[in-house]
Amino acid sequence: MDLAVFSGSPFFAVPQHVGGPVVEPEVREGFHRLADAAFGRNQLTNSGPLAARLEEEVAVRHRVGDAVLVANATLAQMLLLRALGLTSGEALLSANTFVSTAHACEWLGMRPIFCDIDPDTLNLSPVDCERKITAAARAIIPTHVFGVMADMPVLADMAARRGVRLLADAAHAFDCDFGGVPPGGFGAPEFISFHATKYFSSLEGGVILTGDPALADELRILRNFGFSRPFDACGCGINAKMSEISAAFALASLPFLDRRRRGLGEVHAAYRRELADVPGLRIHPVDRLGRNNYRYFALFVDESAFGLSRDGLLEALRLENVLARHYFYPGCHRMGYYQDRLPRPELPATDRALAAIMALPTSFVGLEPVAAAKSIAGLIQAIHERAGEVGLALRKTK
Ligand code: T4K
């Protein structure tokens, strides 16, 4: 296989992204129908019938009492913190998350305390979390990285013992579960992102799942400026409503989700098969502890066995128009805002994982997905076989 680093011509004609939206033709058609109906009703936002239907469908799908739709998952977390009175003290979370998990705490006046991860799951380590809980702790906020849910029973027990709240960033975890229990089923509220790059999308959007009806009522008031009845704001709310057009897009994809998940599962299987014998690669298992939606495929690169560093492999793939990502790199604790404000925590497992990790595309523009995954695996194999020359060529192009 010829490589772009030598020939100058990329394998793929157009860039293949991690997180490129998945929009099947049927979803586009369904969306147009639902959006037209919304235009026909002339109700475009403010808790319209499509948003109401989506709330019901998402709650049923996750076997939880209430699904509260919001404009995005960052606002979901902010509303939750506000509704739970978490506006001071410390929040324990992993640095291996999207920066919004930490930022939402900061916005509400909580100080994020970054804990290390479990190297197998990449999720908040209960051991390090317990170690870092002080009298100032008010909340534990694990992130279910790549849809692998954190050990919620252990964290729920810890939160109860230490008198703090548990809520979870389930941004990646639509249609996932931990030992058969989906997000929202562990007695703690959890929020999911419906961003365009996610497995299940409303373009921009998110949802809070909770089994607590009083909390759900409070969240519905807070997302609508604090209005509990017309002309009377009983709470200091914000605008976090989902539009009917966003709800239409999400509703249109619901009937095709099982097929979508099967397709993503086939991409995973193809990557796993084709990369199994490439030295120096370890694949992140996503479905050992529960169900996964297979939106993310991640692996770890061991430079000495693979022959090229993780960043070298990322660059060689970029030249082929494969825009793999070092997901959550460099970690929240190493991002400028937190470096300047907080003493740098020692997070050895996080640093090791983020120095080696890479996520590969699982959706593709204009290509048959399994064939595309096989081609990417073939490129990685070819890069490994000529790793020395590839490294030299990359240094020359710098
Ligand atoms: N917690 C976790 C664990 C999260 O991962 C996120 C969001 C949140 C909380 C907060 O959820 P939201 O408030 O967003 O609902 C993206 C997304 O903006 C963000 O939603 C996501 N996580 C984060 C991990 O990634 P970027 O800026 O790093 O990626 P972006 O938008 O450039 O998309 C990645 C690639 O996908 C692009 O390079 C090109 C491709 N793409 C993207 C979009 C949006 C397309 O081809 N078409 C598109 O429409 O933030």
Residues whose N, C-alpha, C, O or C-beta is under 5 A from the ligand:
A	BS01	T4K	H17 V18 G19 G20 P21 N72 A73 T74 T97 F98 S100 T143 D169 A171 S193 F194 H195 A196 T197 G205 G206
